[in-house]
Amino acid sequence: MARKTVTSAQARAIGPYSHGVVGRSDLLFLSGQTPIDPITGLLVEGDAAAQTEQCLANLSHVLDAADLTFDAVVKVNVFLTDMDDFAAMNAVYERHFRAPYPARSTIGVAALPLGARVEIEMIAAMPRE
């Protein structure tokens, strides 16, 4: 099966992967986004809240490229290098989603690309054609 990819100029890939891939099940799998500023190509400096905002902005651009919004998201995986950042990440996350919220996992990891504090990946439901 050929992959149908979704790409956004406002999200940067820092490796050999697609921003999003639609599978046969009408799901859009969004690659993890780190807090890279798409204009400068550099990691956004600041705390976990600032980095979470940038991750979600990057993911929003990929969703937009597929004509979707956060309302289409059914699953989110959040990766944090410091679980003490959970509350800050969660406060930002809550502003971008509304009930009923997507399923979510938050995982503590040893390190993320470019020294990021946060990385977020998503799965969104595509409308049936």
VEXFI-794329 format. One record per residue (C-alpha): x, y, z; residue number from 0; residue in three letters. Coordinates in steps of 0.05 Angstrom, whole numbers, plus 5000, padded with zeros to 4 digits. Example, Ala and Ser with C-alpha at 12.3 -4.5 7.8 and 13.67 -1.06 7.14 Angstrom:
SITE      X      Y      Z    nr   rest
SITE   5246   4910   5156     0    ALA
SITE   5273   4979   5143     1    SER
REM end
This chain:
SITE      X      Y      Z    nr   rest
SITE   5000   5000   5000     0    MET
SITE   5027   5068   4982     1    ALA
SITE   5030   5118   5039     2    ARG
SITE   4990   5182   5034     3    LYS
SITE   5030   5235   5070     4    THR
SITE   5011   5302   5100     5    VAL
SITE   5065   5356   5104     6    THR
SITE   5064   5427   5130     7    SER
SITE   5115   5481   5116     8    ALA
SITE   5103   5507   5187     9    GLN
SITE   5130   5443   5219    10    ALA
SITE   5201   5421   5211    11    ARG
SITE   5224   5349   5204    12    ALA
SITE   5292   5336   5236    13    ILE
SITE   5299   5267   5207    14    GLY
SITE   5275   5220   5152    15    PRO
SITE   5201   5218   5169    16    TYR
SITE   5135   5247   5145    17    SER
SITE   5096   5297   5187    18    HIS
SITE   5035   5253   5179    19    GLY
SITE   5013   5190   5144    20    VAL
SITE   4942   5167   5129    21    VAL
SITE   4933   5092   5135    22    GLY
SITE   4879   5047   5106    23    ARG
SITE   4837   5057   5169    24    SER
SITE   4824   5131   5155    25    ASP
SITE   4870   5151   5212    26    LEU
SITE   4923   5205   5205    27    LEU
SITE   4986   5188   5245    28    PHE
SITE   5024   5251   5262    29    LEU
SITE   5098   5244   5276    30    SER
SITE   5123   5271   5342    31    GLY
SITE   5136   5345   5340    32    GLN
SITE   5189   5377   5382    33    THR
SITE   5187   5452   5397    34    PRO
SITE   5223   5474   5334    35    ILE
SITE   5208   5544   5310    36    ASP
SITE   5191   5533   5236    37    PRO
SITE   5219   5601   5217    38    ILE
SITE   5287   5595   5250    39    THR
SITE   5293   5520   5251    40    GLY
SITE   5317   5525   5323    41    LEU
SITE   5291   5496   5387    42    LEU
SITE   5245   5546   5423    43    VAL
SITE   5279   5566   5487    44    GLU
SITE   5240   5569   5552    45    GLY
SITE   5204   5526   5600    46    ASP
SITE   5160   5465   5588    47    ALA
SITE   5099   5509   5578    48    ALA
SITE   5132   5549   5522    49    ALA
SITE   5158   5486   5489    50    GLN
SITE   5090   5452   5495    51    THR
SITE   5058   5512   5460    52    GLU
SITE   5107   5505   5402    53    GLN
SITE   5096   5430   5397    54    CYS
SITE   5021   5440   5393    55    LEU
SITE   5028   5497   5343    56    ALA
SITE   5070   5452   5298    57    ASN
SITE   5020   5396   5304    58    LEU
SITE   4963   5444   5290    59    SER
SITE   4997   5463   5225    60    HIS
SITE   5001   5390   5204    61    VAL
SITE   4928   5379   5222    62    LEU
SITE   4910   5441   5182    63    ASP
SITE   4948   5414   5122    64    ALA
SITE   4900   5354   5126    65    ALA
SITE   4839   5401   5136    66    ASP
SITE   4832   5377   5208    67    LEU
SITE   4833   5410   5277    68    THR
SITE   4848   5385   5347    69    PHE
SITE   4775   5362   5350    70    ASP
SITE   4795   5304   5303    71    ALA
SITE   4850   5279   5349    72    VAL
SITE   4834   5212   5382    73    VAL
SITE   4901   5195   5415    74    LYS
SITE   4960   5235   5440    75    VAL
SITE   5028   5213   5466    76    ASN
SITE   5068   5264   5505    77    VAL
SITE   5141   5253   5520    78    PHE
SITE   5174   5293   5577    79    LEU
SITE   5247   5293   5598    80    THR
SITE   5226   5315   5667    81    ASP
SITE   5160   5291   5697    82    MET
SITE   5162   5353   5742    83    ASP
SITE   5140   5389   5678    84    ASP
SITE   5074   5350   5676    85    PHE
SITE   5031   5406   5707    86    ALA
SITE   5059   5460   5661    87    ALA
SITE   5050   5416   5599    88    MET
SITE   4980   5396   5621    89    ASN
SITE   4958   5468   5631    90    ALA
SITE   4978   5486   5560    91    VAL
SITE   4949   5421   5532    92    TYR
SITE   4882   5435   5565    93    GLU
SITE   4876   5502   5529    94    ARG
SITE   4882   5468   5461    95    HIS
SITE   4832   5411   5471    96    PHE
SITE   4761   5408   5495    97    ARG
SITE   4718   5353   5524    98    ALA
SITE   4711   5298   5507    99    PRO
SITE   4787   5296   5508   100    TYR
SITE   4828   5248   5466   101    PRO
SITE   4860   5188   5499   102    ALA
SITE   4930   5206   5523   103    ARG
SITE   4993   5176   5550   104    SER
SITE   5049   5217   5582   105    THR
SITE   5116   5184   5585   106    ILE
SITE   5180   5204   5619   107    GLY
SITE   5241   5195   5575   108    VAL
SITE   5316   5204   5585   109    ALA
SITE   5326   5252   5527   110    ALA
SITE   5294   5282   5465   111    LEU
SITE   5323   5309   5399   112    PRO
SITE   5361   5375   5404   113    LEU
SITE   5353   5376   5480   114    GLY
SITE   5278   5389   5477   115    ALA
SITE   5238   5382   5542   116    ARG
SITE   5174   5360   5506   117    VAL
SITE   5154   5320   5445   118    GLU
SITE   5082   5306   5425   119    ILE
SITE   5053   5258   5374   120    GLU
SITE   4980   5247   5354   121    MET
SITE   4931   5203   5317   122    ILE
SITE   4871   5238   5285   123    ALA
SITE   4809   5210   5251   124    ALA
SITE   4801   5230   5179   125    MET
SITE   4730   5242   5153   126    PRO
SITE   4702   5184   5114   127    ARG
SITE   4697   5198   5040   128    GLU
REM end
